[in-house]
Each structure stands twice: as C-alpha cells, then as structure tokens.
C-alpha cells in the first residue's frame, strides 16, 4: 500500500571511503615496516656480510698466489 524507497548509495560511498582509508593506512604501515627492516639491514647485517666477503676474497687470493707459485 505504501512504498518507501531507501537510497543507500550514500552509505555505500561512506563504506567505500572507509575501506580505502583502511587500505591506505595498511599500505603505509607495511611501507614503514619494510623501511625499518631495510635500515636495520644496512646497519647490522650488511657490514658483517661485507666482512665475511672480504675475508673470503683474502683467503682465495692467498690460495691463488700459493697455487701459482707451485711449479711442476
């Protein structure tokens, strides 16, 4: 007998905006975590890897010089 139409497009737009804001916040948080991990890698892990790599290079150069001095 009576019909009422309810327009929910405003509510849908509000939920879409809230979902977009949540996604942006989550993406920002993920970026922050990755940036902090990269900084910690540069400060903590990379120097040790460089030290190990330099030690390995020194050992192989010593071995190469000893091997080249060996004559048949």
C-alpha positions in Angstrom: 0.0 0.0 0.0 2.7 2.4 1.0 6.1 2.1 -0.6 9.2 3.8 0.7 12.4 3.8 -1.3 15.6 3.9 0.6 18.6 5.2 -1.1 21.7 3.5 0.3 24.2 4.9 -2.1 25.5 7.4 0.5 26.1 4.6 3.0 27.8 2.5 0.3 30.0 5.5 -0.6 30.9 6.0 3.1 31.9 2.3 3.4 34.0 2.5 0.3 35.7 5.6 1.6 36.4 3.9 4.9 37.7 0.8 3.2 40.0 2.9 1.0 41.3 4.8 4.1 41.9 1.4 5.8 43.8 0.1 2.9 45.9 3.3 2.7 46.7 3.0 6.4 47.7 -0.7 6.0 49.9 0.1 2.9 51.6 2.9 4.8 52.2 0.6 7.8 53.7 -2.1 5.5 55.9 0.5 3.9 57.1 1.7 7.3 57.9 -1.8 8.4 59.9 -2.5 5.2 61.8 0.8 5.5 62.7 0.0 9.1 63.9 -3.5 8.0 66.0 -2.0 5.3 67.6 0.4 7.7 68.4 -2.4 10.2 69.8 -4.5 7.3 72.1 -1.6 6.3 73.3 -1.0 9.9 73.5 -4.6 11.3 73.7 -7.3 8.6 75.4 -5.6 5.6 78.7 -4.8 7.4 79.0 -8.4 8.6 78.3 -9.8 5.2 81.0 -7.4 3.8 83.5 -8.6 6.4 82.8 -12.2 5.5 83.1 -11.5 1.8 86.4 -9.6 2.3 87.7 -12.5 4.4 86.7 -15.0 1.7 88.4 -12.8 -1.0 91.6 -12.6 1.0 91.7 -16.4 1.6 91.1 -17.1 -2.1 93.8 -14.6 -3.2 96.3 -16.3 -0.8 95.4 -19.7 -2.1 95.7 -18.4 -5.7 99.1 -16.9 -5.0 100.3 -20.2 -3.4 98.9 -22.2 -6.2 100.5 -20.0 -8.8 103.9 -20.3 -7.1 103.7 -24.1 -7.3 105.5 -25.2 -10.4 105.6 -28.6 -12.0 
